[in-house]
Amino acid sequence: MRLWHVILFVMVCGPLLAQGELDPQNRMFWRNERSIGALLNTDGWSVIYRELRQTKPNNRYFIEGSVEGFKNPKEIKLSNYYNPGYGNFVFGKLNSTWTIGAGAGWQQEIFEKHDLGGVSVSWFAGGGATLMFAKPIYYKIIVDAYSYEEQKFDVTLHQPVEILGKASFFKGFDEIKLYPGLYARGGFDFEYSNNDRLTHALEIGVSLHAFAKTIPIMATEDNRQIFPAIFVSYRIGWILDPINPQGIFKMFSKKKQIQVE
Protein backbone atom coordinates (compact mmCIF):
# COMPACT_ATOMS: atom_id res chain seq x y z
CA MET A 1 0.00 0.00 0.00
CA ARG A 2 2.86 2.41 0.70
CA LEU A 3 4.04 2.23 -2.92
CA TRP A 4 0.59 3.26 -4.16
CA HIS A 5 0.59 6.18 -1.72
CA VAL A 6 3.86 7.37 -3.29
CA ILE A 7 2.42 6.92 -6.78
CA LEU A 8 -0.69 8.94 -5.92
CA PHE A 9 1.39 11.72 -4.33
CA VAL A 10 3.68 12.04 -7.36
CA MET A 11 0.74 12.03 -9.81
CA VAL A 12 -1.09 14.79 -7.95
CA CYS A 13 1.84 16.93 -6.84
CA GLY A 14 4.42 16.21 -9.55
CA PRO A 15 3.54 19.10 -11.88
CA LEU A 16 3.68 21.53 -8.92
CA LEU A 17 6.97 20.48 -7.37
CA ALA A 18 9.21 23.15 -8.85
CA GLN A 19 9.04 26.74 -9.98
CA GLY A 20 11.31 28.89 -12.06
CA GLU A 21 11.74 30.67 -15.35
CA LEU A 22 11.58 28.91 -18.69
CA ASP A 23 11.69 30.87 -21.92
CA PRO A 24 9.26 29.13 -24.31
CA GLN A 25 11.31 30.46 -27.24
CA ASN A 26 14.28 28.38 -26.08
CA ARG A 27 12.45 25.24 -25.01
CA MET A 28 13.23 22.15 -27.07
CA PHE A 29 9.85 20.49 -27.49
CA TRP A 30 10.54 18.22 -30.48
CA ARG A 31 12.34 15.51 -28.56
CA ASN A 32 13.75 12.35 -30.11
CA GLU A 33 15.39 10.53 -27.24
CA ARG A 34 17.67 7.67 -26.26
CA SER A 35 17.80 6.52 -22.67
CA ILE A 36 18.68 3.68 -20.34
CA GLY A 37 16.73 2.82 -17.21
CA ALA A 38 17.03 0.61 -14.15
CA LEU A 39 13.83 -0.90 -12.73
CA LEU A 40 13.04 -2.50 -9.40
CA ASN A 41 10.12 -4.92 -9.72
CA THR A 42 8.17 -6.77 -7.09
CA ASP A 43 9.40 -9.97 -8.76
CA GLY A 44 12.96 -8.98 -9.69
CA TRP A 45 14.91 -6.31 -11.58
CA SER A 46 15.21 -4.92 -15.11
CA VAL A 47 17.55 -2.86 -17.27
CA ILE A 48 15.92 -1.23 -20.30
CA TYR A 49 17.30 0.63 -23.32
CA ARG A 50 14.69 2.80 -25.04
CA GLU A 51 14.54 5.02 -28.12
CA LEU A 52 11.66 7.48 -28.51
CA ARG A 53 10.60 9.26 -31.71
CA GLN A 54 8.23 12.21 -31.64
CA THR A 55 5.27 12.23 -34.03
CA LYS A 56 3.34 15.18 -32.57
CA PRO A 57 4.25 17.81 -29.93
CA ASN A 58 2.85 15.62 -27.12
CA ASN A 59 3.06 12.14 -28.65
CA ARG A 60 5.96 9.76 -29.13
CA TYR A 61 6.38 6.13 -30.05
CA PHE A 62 9.27 4.04 -28.75
CA ILE A 63 11.19 0.84 -29.28
CA GLU A 64 13.02 -0.85 -26.43
CA GLY A 65 15.22 -3.75 -25.44
CA SER A 66 15.50 -5.21 -21.96
CA VAL A 67 17.30 -7.67 -19.72
CA GLU A 68 15.29 -8.76 -16.67
CA GLY A 69 15.80 -11.07 -13.71
CA PHE A 70 12.98 -12.99 -12.03
CA LYS A 71 12.52 -14.55 -8.61
CA ASN A 72 9.88 -16.55 -6.79
CA PRO A 73 8.07 -14.78 -3.91
CA LYS A 74 8.95 -17.70 -1.62
CA GLU A 75 12.71 -17.30 -2.01
CA ILE A 76 14.45 -17.00 1.38
CA LYS A 77 18.21 -16.67 1.66
CA LEU A 78 19.96 -18.95 4.13
CA SER A 79 23.51 -19.81 5.12
CA ASN A 80 24.94 -22.96 6.61
CA TYR A 81 24.86 -22.49 10.40
CA TYR A 82 28.02 -24.53 10.95
CA ASN A 83 29.94 -23.22 7.91
CA PRO A 84 28.77 -19.62 7.22
CA GLY A 85 31.87 -18.73 5.22
CA TYR A 86 30.52 -20.30 2.03
CA GLY A 87 27.93 -17.56 1.45
CA ASN A 88 24.16 -17.48 1.13
CA PHE A 89 21.87 -19.72 -0.86
CA VAL A 90 18.12 -20.05 -1.49
CA PHE A 91 16.97 -23.42 -0.21
CA GLY A 92 14.89 -25.24 -2.81
CA LYS A 93 15.76 -23.03 -5.78
CA LEU A 94 16.20 -25.02 -8.98
CA ASN A 95 17.05 -22.41 -11.61
CA SER A 96 18.43 -18.92 -11.99
CA THR A 97 16.20 -17.08 -14.46
CA TRP A 98 16.52 -13.98 -16.61
CA THR A 99 15.00 -12.73 -19.86
CA ILE A 100 15.97 -10.83 -22.98
CA GLY A 101 13.11 -8.91 -24.57
CA ALA A 102 12.30 -6.42 -27.33
CA GLY A 103 9.17 -4.42 -27.99
CA ALA A 104 7.52 -1.13 -28.88
CA GLY A 105 4.99 1.26 -27.40
CA TRP A 106 3.46 4.72 -27.19
CA GLN A 107 3.96 7.67 -24.84
CA GLN A 108 1.68 10.71 -24.50
CA GLU A 109 2.29 13.82 -22.43
CA ILE A 110 -0.49 14.75 -19.99
CA PHE A 111 1.03 17.77 -18.21
CA GLU A 112 3.67 19.92 -19.86
CA LYS A 113 6.70 21.31 -18.07
CA HIS A 114 6.11 25.07 -17.70
CA ASP A 115 8.93 25.99 -15.31
CA LEU A 116 12.67 25.42 -15.32
CA GLY A 117 13.25 22.32 -13.21
CA GLY A 118 9.55 21.50 -13.24
CA VAL A 119 7.96 18.14 -13.98
CA SER A 120 6.21 16.89 -17.09
CA VAL A 121 3.87 13.91 -16.71
CA SER A 122 3.20 11.34 -19.43
CA TRP A 123 1.52 7.97 -19.64
CA PHE A 124 3.06 5.13 -21.63
CA ALA A 125 2.17 1.59 -22.68
CA GLY A 126 3.97 -1.03 -24.70
CA GLY A 127 4.86 -4.67 -25.07
CA GLY A 128 6.64 -7.25 -27.15
CA ALA A 129 8.35 -10.62 -27.18
CA THR A 130 10.62 -12.02 -24.50
CA LEU A 131 12.76 -15.10 -24.05
CA MET A 132 13.50 -16.56 -20.61
CA PHE A 133 16.74 -18.39 -19.83
CA ALA A 134 16.56 -20.95 -17.00
CA LYS A 135 19.98 -22.11 -15.79
CA PRO A 136 20.18 -24.97 -13.28
CA ILE A 137 21.71 -24.07 -9.91
CA TYR A 138 24.37 -26.34 -8.45
CA TYR A 139 24.97 -26.52 -4.70
CA LYS A 140 27.96 -27.61 -2.66
CA ILE A 141 26.54 -30.66 -0.89
CA ILE A 142 28.39 -32.16 2.06
CA VAL A 143 29.11 -35.86 1.44
CA ASP A 144 31.36 -36.54 4.44
CA ALA A 145 33.31 -34.68 7.12
CA TYR A 146 36.08 -33.71 4.69
CA SER A 147 34.55 -33.15 1.26
CA TYR A 148 31.57 -31.93 -0.74
CA GLU A 149 30.15 -32.45 -4.23
CA GLU A 150 28.47 -30.00 -6.59
CA GLN A 151 24.94 -31.27 -7.16
CA LYS A 152 21.56 -29.99 -8.29
CA PHE A 153 18.99 -29.58 -5.55
CA ASP A 154 16.83 -32.63 -4.81
CA VAL A 155 13.94 -31.99 -2.44
CA THR A 156 13.81 -35.67 -1.46
CA LEU A 157 17.47 -35.82 -0.45
CA HIS A 158 18.88 -32.48 0.63
CA GLN A 159 18.43 -30.54 3.87
CA PRO A 160 19.69 -27.01 4.65
CA VAL A 161 22.42 -28.30 7.01
CA GLU A 162 23.86 -30.38 4.14
CA ILE A 163 24.32 -27.37 1.83
CA LEU A 164 27.47 -25.28 2.19
CA GLY A 165 26.51 -22.76 -0.49
CA LYS A 166 26.10 -22.31 -4.22
CA ALA A 167 28.59 -23.54 -6.78
CA SER A 168 29.98 -21.20 -9.44
CA PHE A 169 27.34 -19.25 -11.36
CA PHE A 170 28.80 -20.60 -14.61
CA LYS A 171 28.19 -24.18 -13.56
CA GLY A 172 25.22 -25.48 -15.56
CA PHE A 173 25.40 -23.05 -18.49
CA ASP A 174 25.42 -25.97 -20.91
CA GLU A 175 22.02 -27.05 -19.48
CA ILE A 176 20.12 -23.78 -20.01
CA LYS A 177 16.52 -24.15 -21.17
CA LEU A 178 14.61 -21.49 -23.11
CA TYR A 179 11.01 -20.39 -22.57
CA PRO A 180 9.47 -17.96 -25.12
CA GLY A 181 6.82 -15.51 -24.01
CA LEU A 182 5.23 -12.08 -24.29
CA TYR A 183 5.27 -9.02 -22.05
CA ALA A 184 3.29 -5.82 -21.54
CA ARG A 185 4.29 -2.76 -19.51
CA GLY A 186 2.53 0.52 -18.76
CA GLY A 187 2.52 3.39 -16.31
CA PHE A 188 3.40 7.04 -15.78
CA ASP A 189 6.61 8.92 -16.60
CA PHE A 190 7.73 11.97 -14.58
CA GLU A 191 10.46 13.88 -16.45
CA TYR A 192 12.18 16.53 -14.31
CA SER A 193 15.41 17.52 -16.08
CA ASN A 194 16.26 21.24 -16.16
CA ASN A 195 18.20 20.76 -19.39
CA ASP A 196 16.34 20.29 -22.69
CA ARG A 197 19.19 18.23 -24.13
CA LEU A 198 19.21 15.68 -21.31
CA THR A 199 16.43 13.72 -19.68
CA HIS A 200 15.99 12.47 -16.14
CA ALA A 201 12.79 10.62 -15.39
CA LEU A 202 11.09 8.47 -12.78
CA GLU A 203 8.56 5.88 -13.90
CA ILE A 204 5.97 3.88 -11.98
CA GLY A 205 3.62 1.27 -13.34
CA VAL A 206 2.71 -2.36 -13.79
CA SER A 207 4.05 -5.13 -15.99
CA LEU A 208 2.95 -8.60 -17.04
CA HIS A 209 5.12 -11.41 -18.43
CA ALA A 210 3.48 -14.59 -19.77
CA PHE A 211 5.34 -17.69 -20.98
CA ALA A 212 4.33 -20.75 -22.95
CA LYS A 213 5.15 -23.07 -20.02
CA THR A 214 5.45 -22.95 -16.25
CA ILE A 215 8.91 -21.76 -15.20
CA PRO A 216 10.55 -24.17 -12.68
CA ILE A 217 12.22 -21.65 -10.38
CA MET A 218 11.58 -23.46 -7.08
CA ALA A 219 11.15 -27.11 -6.08
CA THR A 220 7.46 -26.53 -5.32
CA GLU A 221 4.15 -26.97 -7.11
CA ASP A 222 3.26 -23.26 -7.18
CA ASN A 223 5.68 -22.17 -9.91
CA ARG A 224 4.10 -19.80 -12.40
CA GLN A 225 4.04 -19.03 -16.10
CA ILE A 226 2.49 -15.56 -15.65
CA PHE A 227 4.37 -12.89 -13.70
CA PRO A 228 2.47 -9.69 -12.80
CA ALA A 229 4.50 -6.98 -11.07
CA ILE A 230 4.61 -3.36 -9.90
CA PHE A 231 7.76 -1.43 -10.78
CA VAL A 232 9.59 1.81 -10.06
CA SER A 233 12.35 2.94 -12.39
CA TYR A 234 14.83 5.71 -13.08
CA ARG A 235 15.80 6.70 -16.64
CA ILE A 236 18.61 8.89 -17.86
CA GLY A 237 19.15 9.80 -21.49
CA TRP A 238 19.95 12.38 -24.10
CA ILE A 239 17.93 14.26 -26.72
CA LEU A 240 18.71 13.71 -30.41
CA ASP A 241 18.69 16.80 -32.68
CA PRO A 242 16.30 18.89 -30.56
CA ILE A 243 14.32 21.63 -32.36
CA ASN A 244 12.73 24.64 -30.68
CA PRO A 245 9.83 26.78 -31.92
CA GLN A 246 12.18 29.35 -33.45
CA GLY A 247 14.00 26.63 -35.35
CA ILE A 248 10.79 25.23 -36.82
CA PHE A 249 9.63 28.74 -37.79
CA LYS A 250 12.95 29.39 -39.55
CA MET A 251 12.71 26.09 -41.46
CA PHE A 252 9.23 26.89 -42.76
CA SER A 253 10.26 30.48 -43.61
CA LYS A 254 13.26 29.22 -45.55
CA LYS A 255 11.09 26.82 -47.53
CA LYS A 256 8.70 29.64 -48.47
CA GLN A 257 11.58 31.86 -49.63
CA ILE A 258 12.89 29.06 -51.86
CA GLN A 259 9.44 28.56 -53.39
CA VAL A 260 9.06 32.31 -54.10
CA GLU A 261 12.42 32.48 -55.83
C-alpha positions as CSV (number, residue, x, y, z in Angstrom):
1,M,0.0,0.0,0.0
2,R,2.9,2.4,0.7
3,L,4.0,2.2,-2.9
4,W,0.6,3.3,-4.2
5,H,0.6,6.2,-1.7
6,V,3.9,7.4,-3.3
7,I,2.4,6.9,-6.8
8,L,-0.7,8.9,-5.9
9,F,1.4,11.7,-4.3
10,V,3.7,12.0,-7.4
11,M,0.7,12.0,-9.8
12,V,-1.1,14.8,-7.9
13,C,1.8,16.9,-6.8
14,G,4.4,16.2,-9.5
15,P,3.5,19.1,-11.9
16,L,3.7,21.5,-8.9
17,L,7.0,20.5,-7.4
18,A,9.2,23.1,-8.9
19,Q,9.0,26.7,-10.0
20,G,11.3,28.9,-12.1
21,E,11.7,30.7,-15.3
22,L,11.6,28.9,-18.7
23,D,11.7,30.9,-21.9
24,P,9.3,29.1,-24.3
25,Q,11.3,30.5,-27.2
26,N,14.3,28.4,-26.1
27,R,12.4,25.2,-25.0
28,M,13.2,22.1,-27.1
29,F,9.9,20.5,-27.5
30,W,10.5,18.2,-30.5
31,R,12.3,15.5,-28.6
32,N,13.8,12.3,-30.1
33,E,15.4,10.5,-27.2
34,R,17.7,7.7,-26.3
35,S,17.8,6.5,-22.7
36,I,18.7,3.7,-20.3
37,G,16.7,2.8,-17.2
38,A,17.0,0.6,-14.1
39,L,13.8,-0.9,-12.7
40,L,13.0,-2.5,-9.4
41,N,10.1,-4.9,-9.7
42,T,8.2,-6.8,-7.1
43,D,9.4,-10.0,-8.8
44,G,13.0,-9.0,-9.7
45,W,14.9,-6.3,-11.6
46,S,15.2,-4.9,-15.1
47,V,17.6,-2.9,-17.3
48,I,15.9,-1.2,-20.3
49,Y,17.3,0.6,-23.3
50,R,14.7,2.8,-25.0
51,E,14.5,5.0,-28.1
52,L,11.7,7.5,-28.5
53,R,10.6,9.3,-31.7
54,Q,8.2,12.2,-31.6
55,T,5.3,12.2,-34.0
56,K,3.3,15.2,-32.6
57,P,4.2,17.8,-29.9
58,N,2.8,15.6,-27.1
59,N,3.1,12.1,-28.7
60,R,6.0,9.8,-29.1
61,Y,6.4,6.1,-30.0
62,F,9.3,4.0,-28.7
63,I,11.2,0.8,-29.3
64,E,13.0,-0.9,-26.4
65,G,15.2,-3.8,-25.4
66,S,15.5,-5.2,-22.0
67,V,17.3,-7.7,-19.7
68,E,15.3,-8.8,-16.7
69,G,15.8,-11.1,-13.7
70,F,13.0,-13.0,-12.0
71,K,12.5,-14.5,-8.6
72,N,9.9,-16.6,-6.8
73,P,8.1,-14.8,-3.9
74,K,9.0,-17.7,-1.6
75,E,12.7,-17.3,-2.0
76,I,14.5,-17.0,1.4
77,K,18.2,-16.7,1.7
78,L,20.0,-19.0,4.1
79,S,23.5,-19.8,5.1
80,N,24.9,-23.0,6.6
81,Y,24.9,-22.5,10.4
82,Y,28.0,-24.5,11.0
83,N,29.9,-23.2,7.9
84,P,28.8,-19.6,7.2
85,G,31.9,-18.7,5.2
86,Y,30.5,-20.3,2.0
87,G,27.9,-17.6,1.4
88,N,24.2,-17.5,1.1
89,F,21.9,-19.7,-0.9
90,V,18.1,-20.1,-1.5
91,F,17.0,-23.4,-0.2
92,G,14.9,-25.2,-2.8
93,K,15.8,-23.0,-5.8
94,L,16.2,-25.0,-9.0
95,N,17.0,-22.4,-11.6
96,S,18.4,-18.9,-12.0
97,T,16.2,-17.1,-14.5
98,W,16.5,-14.0,-16.6
99,T,15.0,-12.7,-19.9
100,I,16.0,-10.8,-23.0
101,G,13.1,-8.9,-24.6
102,A,12.3,-6.4,-27.3
103,G,9.2,-4.4,-28.0
104,A,7.5,-1.1,-28.9
105,G,5.0,1.3,-27.4
106,W,3.5,4.7,-27.2
107,Q,4.0,7.7,-24.8
108,Q,1.7,10.7,-24.5
109,E,2.3,13.8,-22.4
110,I,-0.5,14.7,-20.0
111,F,1.0,17.8,-18.2
112,E,3.7,19.9,-19.9
113,K,6.7,21.3,-18.1
114,H,6.1,25.1,-17.7
115,D,8.9,26.0,-15.3
116,L,12.7,25.4,-15.3
117,G,13.3,22.3,-13.2
118,G,9.6,21.5,-13.2
119,V,8.0,18.1,-14.0
120,S,6.2,16.9,-17.1
121,V,3.9,13.9,-16.7
122,S,3.2,11.3,-19.4
123,W,1.5,8.0,-19.6
124,F,3.1,5.1,-21.6
125,A,2.2,1.6,-22.7
126,G,4.0,-1.0,-24.7
127,G,4.9,-4.7,-25.1
128,G,6.6,-7.2,-27.2
129,A,8.3,-10.6,-27.2
130,T,10.6,-12.0,-24.5
131,L,12.8,-15.1,-24.0
132,M,13.5,-16.6,-20.6
133,F,16.7,-18.4,-19.8
134,A,16.6,-20.9,-17.0
135,K,20.0,-22.1,-15.8
136,P,20.2,-25.0,-13.3
137,I,21.7,-24.1,-9.9
138,Y,24.4,-26.3,-8.4
139,Y,25.0,-26.5,-4.7
140,K,28.0,-27.6,-2.7
141,I,26.5,-30.7,-0.9
142,I,28.4,-32.2,2.1
143,V,29.1,-35.9,1.4
144,D,31.4,-36.5,4.4
145,A,33.3,-34.7,7.1
146,Y,36.1,-33.7,4.7
147,S,34.6,-33.1,1.3
148,Y,31.6,-31.9,-0.7
149,E,30.2,-32.4,-4.2
150,E,28.5,-30.0,-6.6
151,Q,24.9,-31.3,-7.2
152,K,21.6,-30.0,-8.3
153,F,19.0,-29.6,-5.6
154,D,16.8,-32.6,-4.8
155,V,13.9,-32.0,-2.4
156,T,13.8,-35.7,-1.5
157,L,17.5,-35.8,-0.5
158,H,18.9,-32.5,0.6
159,Q,18.4,-30.5,3.9
160,P,19.7,-27.0,4.7
161,V,22.4,-28.3,7.0
162,E,23.9,-30.4,4.1
163,I,24.3,-27.4,1.8
164,L,27.5,-25.3,2.2
165,G,26.5,-22.8,-0.5
166,K,26.1,-22.3,-4.2
167,A,28.6,-23.5,-6.8
168,S,30.0,-21.2,-9.4
169,F,27.3,-19.2,-11.4
170,F,28.8,-20.6,-14.6
171,K,28.2,-24.2,-13.6
172,G,25.2,-25.5,-15.6
173,F,25.4,-23.0,-18.5
174,D,25.4,-26.0,-20.9
175,E,22.0,-27.0,-19.5
176,I,20.1,-23.8,-20.0
177,K,16.5,-24.1,-21.2
178,L,14.6,-21.5,-23.1
179,Y,11.0,-20.4,-22.6
180,P,9.5,-18.0,-25.1
181,G,6.8,-15.5,-24.0
182,L,5.2,-12.1,-24.3
183,Y,5.3,-9.0,-22.1
184,A,3.3,-5.8,-21.5
185,R,4.3,-2.8,-19.5
186,G,2.5,0.5,-18.8
187,G,2.5,3.4,-16.3
188,F,3.4,7.0,-15.8
189,D,6.6,8.9,-16.6
190,F,7.7,12.0,-14.6
191,E,10.5,13.9,-16.4
192,Y,12.2,16.5,-14.3
193,S,15.4,17.5,-16.1
194,N,16.3,21.2,-16.2
195,N,18.2,20.8,-19.4
196,D,16.3,20.3,-22.7
197,R,19.2,18.2,-24.1
198,L,19.2,15.7,-21.3
199,T,16.4,13.7,-19.7
200,H,16.0,12.5,-16.1
201,A,12.8,10.6,-15.4
202,L,11.1,8.5,-12.8
203,E,8.6,5.9,-13.9
204,I,6.0,3.9,-12.0
205,G,3.6,1.3,-13.3
206,V,2.7,-2.4,-13.8
207,S,4.1,-5.1,-16.0
208,L,3.0,-8.6,-17.0
209,H,5.1,-11.4,-18.4
210,A,3.5,-14.6,-19.8
211,F,5.3,-17.7,-21.0
212,A,4.3,-20.8,-22.9
213,K,5.1,-23.1,-20.0
214,T,5.5,-22.9,-16.2
215,I,8.9,-21.8,-15.2
216,P,10.6,-24.2,-12.7
217,I,12.2,-21.7,-10.4
218,M,11.6,-23.5,-7.1
219,A,11.2,-27.1,-6.1
220,T,7.5,-26.5,-5.3
221,E,4.2,-27.0,-7.1
222,D,3.3,-23.3,-7.2
223,N,5.7,-22.2,-9.9
224,R,4.1,-19.8,-12.4
225,Q,4.0,-19.0,-16.1
226,I,2.5,-15.6,-15.7
227,F,4.4,-12.9,-13.7
228,P,2.5,-9.7,-12.8
229,A,4.5,-7.0,-11.1
230,I,4.6,-3.4,-9.9
231,F,7.8,-1.4,-10.8
232,V,9.6,1.8,-10.1
233,S,12.4,2.9,-12.4
234,Y,14.8,5.7,-13.1
235,R,15.8,6.7,-16.6
236,I,18.6,8.9,-17.9
237,G,19.2,9.8,-21.5
238,W,20.0,12.4,-24.1
239,I,17.9,14.3,-26.7
240,L,18.7,13.7,-30.4
241,D,18.7,16.8,-32.7
242,P,16.3,18.9,-30.6
243,I,14.3,21.6,-32.4
244,N,12.7,24.6,-30.7
245,P,9.8,26.8,-31.9
246,Q,12.2,29.4,-33.4
247,G,14.0,26.6,-35.4
248,I,10.8,25.2,-36.8
249,F,9.6,28.7,-37.8
250,K,12.9,29.4,-39.6
251,M,12.7,26.1,-41.5
252,F,9.2,26.9,-42.8
253,S,10.3,30.5,-43.6
254,K,13.3,29.2,-45.5
255,K,11.1,26.8,-47.5
256,K,8.7,29.6,-48.5
257,Q,11.6,31.9,-49.6
258,I,12.9,29.1,-51.9
259,Q,9.4,28.6,-53.4
260,V,9.1,32.3,-54.1
261,E,12.4,32.5,-55.8
